[in-house]
Amino acid sequence: MSAPVDIREVGPRDGLQIEAPITTEAKIELIDALVATGVGRIEVTSFVSPRAVPALADAEAVAAQLGRWPGVTFSALVAGMGGVRRALAAGLTRIEYVVSASDGHSMANVGRSSEDSVTLIAPIVELVHGAGAELEVIVAIAFDCPFDGPTPPQRVAEIAARAVAAGADSISVADTVGTATPRRTGDVVDLVSAAAPGFDVGLHLHNTRGQGLANAWAGYEHGVRRFDSAAGGFGGCPFAPGASGNISTEELVYMFEDSGIATGIDLAATLEAARVASRLLGKPADSNLLRAGGPLVPGRLG
């Protein structure tokens, strides 16, 4: 058996943020279905402007319900100090701060330059650690920007190094618009790993151009063991034109488990969670495995 992977389910945040808002009760139903898969980490919401991302305007209401699942580690994404304060006040102890590697996306996403966002890492680390919580820095637009074009890989590595120096607890890189290919994924992972020695670099991948699973495999071959995915393959960035769905959790689990790489996630339950997400959103899931009805042999991996 090869080294296992740690998959974070991001459906309740990234999977919902570009969709028409659904009720808090519906989100709790989705989280309940995701918890049933055995996943150990769930990105549950984002503490950002309700005007900018109305689908996640109920972040505090969702966070108030998380105590019903004591065995799961929940995290939330923030874009600045205000979001950090809201997340900590709501009881989150795992905070993700997103930093765009390009100015064009950073201005569209948070209204400040990439450099200004990097400068904020240190005070955010201080605030988060002061509350006894942990901070993950996610470098967005790590491959290409819809406004500025290709992202220099060295810029991604530089941000990672500065995040480590500022005291971040973990580092991930994100293919926000789904343009990466396996070769580029491996190249960026290698650079970031060198810039963040001793850190298990995470990957947040989108399947916009059909490369998501291939990129995940390339990441694994280059040492990545932490991956983000969303049941049903829903998701996308509202501030990056052309960005669409995450890699689907069920396809990622299927690929790894059938390759002898343990995920700790039940495939049959994940397929059911994808069906729940599809029903709640009122649209088909972008998942080949779900359309196919699961594995060829029923129950083989479920």
C-alpha positions, 0 to 999 in steps of 0.5 A: 500500500502506498502512502495515504492521502488526506482529502479535505471536502470543500463542497460547503464553501467552494462548491456553493459560493458561485451558486444561488443561495440555499438555506442554512438547513440545506447546508446542514443536510449537505454537511451531514451527508459529507460527514457520513463519508468518513472525511476528516476535514471539511471546509465549511464556509467563508467569512467574506462580504455577504454582498460579494458572496451572497451564497455564504452570507449565513457563515455564522449560522452554519458555524453555530451548528458544527458542534453536532459533528465532534469528530470532524475538523472544520475550517473556513476561508477568509480574505482579510482581518475582518473575516478572521475576527468573524471566523474566530468569534464563530468558534472556528479554530482552523482558518484559511487565508487566501492570497492571490499570486497576481494583482489582477485577481487580487484586485478583483477578489479582495480589492488590494494588490497581491503584495498588500495581501502578502503583507497581511499574513504576519498580522493575521498569523498573530491574531489567529495564533493569539486565539489558539487557532491555526492558519493555512495560507492558500496561494490562489492563481498559482498557475494562470490569471484570467486578467494577467496571464501566466503566473510566474512560478517563482512568485508562488514560491516566494509567497509560500516562503514568506508565509512560512517566515511569517509563521503560517502553519500550513501551505496550499497552492490553488489552480483557481481557474483550472488551467494547470497540466501535470507537468506544470503542477509538478514544477510548481509543487517542487518549487513551493516544497523547496520554499517551504521545507518540512511542510506538506504542501496541499493542492486545491485543483479545479477541473475546468479543462479536464486536467484535475485528476491528472494534476492530482496524480502528478501532485501525488508523485511529487510528494503532495498528500493533502488534496481539496475536492468537492462532492459532485464536482461543484464550485468555482471562483466568482471573481475569476472569469471562466473558473468552474468546478472542483475535482469531484471527491468521488472521482478522486477517492475512486482514483486513489483507492483503486490505485492502492492509496488509502483515503479513509473515505467511503466511496458509496457514501460520497456518491450519495453526498454528491446526489444530495448536493445535486438535489439541493442545488437543483442541477446535475453534478459534474461527475463522470463517476456519478453519471456512470453509476459508480464503479463497474462492480457495485460495492467494490470500493464503497 
